[in-house]
Structures are given as C-alpha cells and as structure tokens.
C-alpha cells in the first residue's frame, strides 16, 4: 500500500478490472434512476443506506463517478465521510442547516468568506440563529462563548488577507465546552492543510478551486470523521436534495490527479511574486503566509505543508485611481473574483470587506492576486509595467 499522498491520489477510485480489462479514467456514469434486481435487493439496499453506507437508491445520490470523487476528497482531508454539494457556499450552508436550530449561537471568525455574512443576514438570522464575529488574533475566544453557543466557525487562512488561525488552540477550547468546530479549508484543500487532524470536526471545501483546477466546475464538499455528525449532515443533504452531475464529478476527479504538481507550481510562482512585491517601492505590505515577514508565518510552518497561489498587497499610497490603473494595465492577470484555476487573476478588494476583518490595519487600496501557472518572470514583468503605468497615472 503506497504511503505518499501523491501516489494515493493518482489511484483513488481507480476502476476495477472487468473481463480482464479496465479504463484508466473513472467512467462518467449518468443516471436519474437506479434499478434494483428484486424486491429483496431493493429492501436490502435501503437498509444499508439507512445505516450510513454510501450507496445510491436514486440518481441524485450519484453512482461510481461520485463514489470515486468522494474517496479522493476523503483521502485528501483524512476524513471518513464526504458529501458533495453544488458549490462551496452550498457546502457551508449545508453544515449550518444540518447542525443548528433556532436559538443556537455560533462564534464566527471575522476573516470569513463574505457570502457567509450574507447567509447569516438573509437566512440564518431569520431562523433565529445568532452569530458573533470574533478576532482570532485579538479576542479571548473562551470569554465569548454563551450558554447557547453550539459551534465555532473558522476559515484558515482567512479570506482575502490569509490570516493564519491556531486550529489546535481553537479545537482545545471547543472541546472544553463541547462545541463543534467547522472550518473552510478551501485554501489548503486537504493537500496543504488537514484541519481534521488538528482537532476540527468538519472541513469544508469549495472544490471549484484547486481540486478542479481548471475554472470549469462549480462544486463543494463537506468532510467529517464523526459518524453522528455525518448522519445529521447526510440527512439534511438528502432532505434539501443537493446533487452534482456525473460530468462535474468526473472533472473534479480529473483535477485531483494533477493537484500535487499544480499546487507546487502555484506555490513557486506565488512566492517569487510575493518576494518581488515585498521589495517594490509602491507596496506598503504583502499578505502571503509563506513569507517570513507574514504575521502567521510561524503557525503556517507548523501546521501547513505548503502554500498556494494567493497573494494580496496594500499600496503605499491612498490613490484609488492609480490602483485601478494598475489593475487595468495588467496583461496576464484577468480581472475575476474566483481563484484556484490554472490562470492568473486580479481583483481590487472592496474596502467594506477589508473593514470587516480585524486583521486589516491599513487604509490604502489593496489588491488580491491569484498567481497562476504562467512563467513567474513573465508575471513579475507584467506587474512591473503595470506599476509604471499606475505611477504615471498618479
């Protein structure tokens, strides 16, 4: 049995031999209906599913393609139970809806993905669920726990600025108070970071990003080890009717096979770009945990096995028009809100989103880059010419 994750990912869900032959790739099995051999088989399958076995009784639950992807994501995360959803946000929504009830309270890291705040405002608040946002670096988390607190929800690294949270510390507090810890692990996606091994109960991934890797899939996943939590989440998953297509499962599985080499190149390129930015006269501060100057670098070294392609930076001057000119001048960075694909992207970070994070102490325009798989030197040259154009604009 191979031990290295790279080898295991390449062979996760590999099709079995039939008539002494087998395809290399897992077939795309599309169906809306499952047939049963007999009434006895029908009853047996339903009994097995009721006990928690991942076996389909209807097309919505997926077939061999879905099982192979669940196996691969579970392998990445070190989890026993994986549930696939149509997007990363739907995976987050599923977690809250499955485990919270009216009157419950959640402690939420203030660095979270912005749609989490909208989910609370537009849905969870109306259901009588309360949120308190906390600063991982400044607040006494234990002092914020209320009698009705049921969950701590985190994201590490945090959205936009990549604040590194101390997951073992958070998990220890949660354990003392019998709280569930759920975390968005899209940045690390299992390959770079394994929150379940550090004490979290639930890991959530937008497999839209690095797992798929080609900007052509919308998908999410919820991964757990505890069978009780898994049963609750699975029941809600089934009740809501979440499903992904066999084609999208296949595309994500295809992405998993090349994930190690893609992430290694993203990391190399992003670190070179971050180092270039750190020395640039137009830049005040760079946010990238692999930099020794980053505030979370020590915990990143302890808990992570690498970094990805995300780099953010704050301009030295408060000139918004110059920041816009910089972004518009870039040739190899497309303006876009997502990340995790092969391509480089850029986005001016909205000031209200930065203001939500206690980790942010700046006042000048900030930009998020997703550093893709192009030549690092070409990307650096592109950034340099954009800085020059922005300086002329100012």
Secondary structure, 3 states (H helix, E strand, C coil): CCCCHHHHHHHCCCCCCECCECCCCCCCCCCCCCCCCCHHHHHHHHHHHHCCCCCCCCHHHCCHHHHHHHHHHHHHHCCCEEEEECCHHHHHHHHHHHHCCCCCEEEEECCCCHHHHHHHHHHHCCCCCEEEEECCCCCCHHHHCCCCEEEEEEECCCCCCCCCCCHHHHHHHHHHCCCEEEEECCCCCCCCCCHHHHCCCEEEECCCCCCCCCCCCCCEEEEECCHHHHHHHHHHHHHHCCCCCHHHHHHHHHHHHHHHHHHHHHHHHHHHHHHHHHCCCCEEEEECCCCCCCCCHHHHHHHCCCCCCEEEEEECCCCHHHHHHHHHHCCCEEECCCCCCCCEEEEECCHHHHHCCCCCCCCCCEEEEECCCCCHHHHHHHHHHHHHHHHHHC
